[in-house]
Amino acid sequence: MKVKYFDLENKNVFITGGGSGIGASIVEHFCEQKSKVFFVDINEEESQKLIKVCTNKKLSIPNFIKCDLKNIKETQNIIHKIIKENGPIQILINNAANDTRHSIDEVTEEYWEDRINTNLKHFFFTIQAVKKSMIENLGGAIINMGSVSWMMGEGGMPAYTTSKAGILGMTRSFARDLGPYNIRVNSIVPGSIATERQIKMWLTPEYKKFILDRQCLKRQLTPDDVAQVVLFYSSEQSSGCTNHYYMVDAGII
């Protein structure tokens, strides 16, 4: 632990896609702060591994609920049950996404709808589900995870980049509507992050060179770099920050 945020201790935190990658690092960092963490993921095996990691490190143990976020009714029911049994969700981290590459000609109507549902739709409905409890609790923090891919004009995944661009508009809309209730809504925008999935599928030596050549900082970013920023914008240390996006990209944009 590099920083202790005393206000995050015992806070109810809900994280989507928390089983692996950046999401797993976010879960672990909140557990390190002794937050009460609830996370959903479709991958039960990876999620159970994360719970073992937290147990072995003697951190707070997160609560895992298996969930397909494309099932909006199921997702909202899970959130409502958590609130009923544990009190208001004070921090919401919308993280789950899938950046599988695809060409323009591969995209059918069904694939397009699936990518939007996977990468954007559930962000709206998780916020809808926590809104009432945050208002009753006189405030909260919501973070929507974006991506530099659309800002860089990256090709090869148009449905994904469209979804991620939409997150910024959604973030700013919710920030305006929920600001009067002391609910802060921001987006954290990761750059090229060396998750296990990225390393395995796309982070070739050639692509890594391309990224490092463009970055101001000449090192590969890791999930921890993102999670540390998520903690700050979830904490009251950022109490005046809302309606914006914050880059964790080593200066690539």
MIKOL-519655 format. One line per field, with one value per residue (C-alpha): residue number from 0; residue in one letter; z, y, x. Coordinates in steps of 0.02 Angstrom, whole numbers, plus 50000, padded with zeros to 5 digits. Example, Ala and Ser with C-alpha at 12.3 -4.5 7.8 and 13.67 -1.06 7.14 Angstrom:
% residues 2
nr <- c(0;1)
rest <- c(A;S)
zz <- c(50390;50357)
yy <- c(49775;49947)
xx <- c(50615;50684)
END
This chain:
% residues 253
nr <- c(0;1;2;3;4;5;6;7;8;9;10;11;12;13;14;15;16;17;18;19;20;21;22;23;24;25;26;27;28;29;30;31;32;33;34;35;36;37;38;39;40;41;42;43;44;45;46;47;48;49;50;51;52;53;54;55;56;57;58;59;60;61;62;63;64;65;66;67;68;69;70;71;72;73;74;75;76;77;78;79;80;81;82;83;84;85;86;87;88;89;90;91;92;93;94;95;96;97;98;99;100;101;102;103;104;105;106;107;108;109;110;111;112;113;114;115;116;117;118;119;120;121;122;123;124;125;126;127;128;129;130;131;132;133;134;135;136;137;138;139;140;141;142;143;144;145;146;147;148;149;150;151;152;153;154;155;156;157;158;159;160;161;162;163;164;165;166;167;168;169;170;171;172;173;174;175;176;177;178;179;180;181;182;183;184;185;186;187;188;189;190;191;192;193;194;195;196;197;198;199;200;201;202;203;204;205;206;207;208;209;210;211;212;213;214;215;216;217;218;219;220;221;222;223;224;225;226;227;228;229;230;231;232;233;234;235;236;237;238;239;240;241;242;243;244;245;246;247;248;249;250;251;252)
rest <- c(M;K;V;K;Y;F;D;L;E;N;K;N;V;F;I;T;G;G;G;S;G;I;G;A;S;I;V;E;H;F;C;E;Q;K;S;K;V;F;F;V;D;I;N;E;E;E;S;Q;K;L;I;K;V;C;T;N;K;K;L;S;I;P;N;F;I;K;C;D;L;K;N;I;K;E;T;Q;N;I;I;H;K;I;I;K;E;N;G;P;I;Q;I;L;I;N;N;A;A;N;D;T;R;H;S;I;D;E;V;T;E;E;Y;W;E;D;R;I;N;T;N;L;K;H;F;F;F;T;I;Q;A;V;K;K;S;M;I;E;N;L;G;G;A;I;I;N;M;G;S;V;S;W;M;M;G;E;G;G;M;P;A;Y;T;T;S;K;A;G;I;L;G;M;T;R;S;F;A;R;D;L;G;P;Y;N;I;R;V;N;S;I;V;P;G;S;I;A;T;E;R;Q;I;K;M;W;L;T;P;E;Y;K;K;F;I;L;D;R;Q;C;L;K;R;Q;L;T;P;D;D;V;A;Q;V;V;L;F;Y;S;S;E;Q;S;S;G;C;T;N;H;Y;Y;M;V;D;A;G;I;I)
zz <- c(50000;49947;50013;50148;50112;50281;50207;50098;50247;50266;50113;50006;49834;49682;49539;49372;49282;49439;49410;49303;49223;49276;49370;49479;49524;49570;49682;49766;49796;49877;49986;50038;50096;50198;50093;50085;49905;49798;49623;49478;49335;49214;49242;49404;49397;49384;49517;49641;49607;49653;49816;49858;49819;49938;50070;50056;50067;50222;50142;50164;50071;49924;49892;49719;49627;49459;49334;49148;49139;48976;49081;49146;49257;49343;49365;49442;49556;49621;49658;49745;49852;49904;49953;50050;50149;50170;50151;50011;49879;49904;49761;49591;49470;49296;49226;49128;48942;48800;48672;48550;48381;48232;48055;47983;47869;48011;48106;48090;48176;48307;48339;48350;48479;48578;48584;48638;48771;48830;48832;48862;48903;49077;49131;49118;49211;49356;49385;49376;49507;49634;49610;49740;49879;49842;49848;50014;50078;50029;49901;49813;49682;49512;49396;49218;49139;48964;48839;48738;48587;48511;48555;48462;48315;48329;48197;48200;48330;48279;48389;48542;48510;48477;48645;48736;48656;48716;48895;48900;48845;48971;49110;49079;49069;49234;49317;49274;49330;49491;49544;49646;49756;49790;49677;49579;49409;49318;49188;49205;49036;49031;48894;48845;49002;49014;49077;49054;48912;48821;48839;48775;48629;48565;48654;48526;48528;48376;48456;48620;48526;48439;48607;48697;48553;48570;48760;48857;48993;48921;49024;49005;49113;49225;49303;49467;49380;49342;49508;49606;49510;49534;49723;49719;49620;49732;49888;49962;49920;49750;49822;49697;49542;49432;49250;49177;49114;49186;49082;49140;48976;49009;48896;48737;48695)
yy <- c(50000;50168;50279;50256;50338;50334;50384;50227;50110;50016;50101;49991;49978;49893;49847;49770;49654;49635;49459;49495;49629;49810;49762;49637;49766;49889;49758;49719;49903;49936;49781;49850;50006;49895;49942;49824;49766;49682;49633;49546;49451;49314;49219;49123;49039;49202;49282;49142;49159;49343;49302;49184;49322;49440;49305;49263;49447;49464;49599;49624;49483;49542;49476;49395;49374;49287;49392;49420;49609;49597;49534;49704;49639;49516;49651;49775;49640;49601;49784;49805;49650;49716;49883;49799;49689;49805;49984;50107;50079;50230;50198;50123;50073;50029;49933;49780;49779;49669;49739;49592;49653;49652;49720;49831;49693;49567;49673;49616;49697;49560;49583;49772;49756;49629;49747;49895;49787;49722;49888;50026;49981;49910;50069;50163;50036;50008;50197;50195;50057;50143;50319;50315;50246;50373;50516;50453;50439;50622;50583;50457;50429;50347;50305;50246;50165;50231;50201;50301;50190;50306;50461;50388;50343;50160;50048;49865;49873;50003;49939;49942;50116;50182;50112;50189;50358;50348;50326;50503;50577;50469;50521;50706;50688;50595;50716;50860;50770;50697;50841;50928;50772;50778;50629;50645;50559;50544;50436;50360;50331;50199;50195;50037;49929;49765;49650;49462;49469;49610;49524;49360;49427;49594;49664;49605;49677;49782;49853;49884;49983;50083;50125;50169;50279;50381;50388;50528;50403;50262;50116;49994;50039;49905;49883;49953;50120;50132;50065;50195;50335;50253;50258;50444;50489;50377;50462;50628;50686;50724;50802;50945;50837;50786;50793;50754;50617;50582;50500;50360;50344;50393;50543;50449;50574)
xx <- c(50000;50070;49930;49798;49629;49544;49376;49372;49374;49210;49135;49021;49101;49023;49141;49093;49214;49318;49382;49535;49642;49618;49459;49550;49681;49543;49461;49626;49668;49498;49519;49688;49597;49478;49328;49180;49195;49063;49114;49029;49107;49058;49221;49202;49373;49471;49362;49395;49582;49570;49482;49627;49752;49664;49654;49840;49886;49775;49669;49483;49395;49288;49114;49098;48933;48934;48837;48817;48803;48708;48563;48508;48369;48487;48619;48499;48425;48600;48630;48462;48496;48667;48591;48449;48568;48718;48659;48693;48825;48937;49058;49018;49156;49092;49239;49180;49215;49277;49400;49401;49464;49347;49342;49207;49143;49132;49005;48825;48676;48682;48868;48848;48710;48812;48964;48858;48775;48944;49038;48911;48731;48758;48851;48688;48584;48706;48703;48514;48512;48628;48561;48422;48532;48669;48544;48474;48653;48686;48819;48929;49062;49040;49184;49160;49312;49349;49488;49613;49578;49448;49551;49700;49590;49638;49563;49518;49378;49248;49106;49219;49288;49113;49057;49204;49174;48993;49051;49118;48951;48859;48978;48953;48765;48754;48875;48758;48600;48672;48785;48648;48643;48831;48862;49023;49034;49200;49284;49457;49539;49676;49807;49901;49893;49988;49851;49871;49744;49834;50003;49934;49833;49897;50049;50177;50354;50307;50150;50241;50375;50238;50159;50320;50377;50217;50213;50299;50344;50448;50382;50240;50090;50012;49839;49907;49939;49753;49689;49788;49702;49531;49559;49597;49441;49335;49401;49349;49525;49449;49291;49290;49313;49168;49107;49279;49392;49564;49699;49813;49906;50087;50059;50012;49874)
END
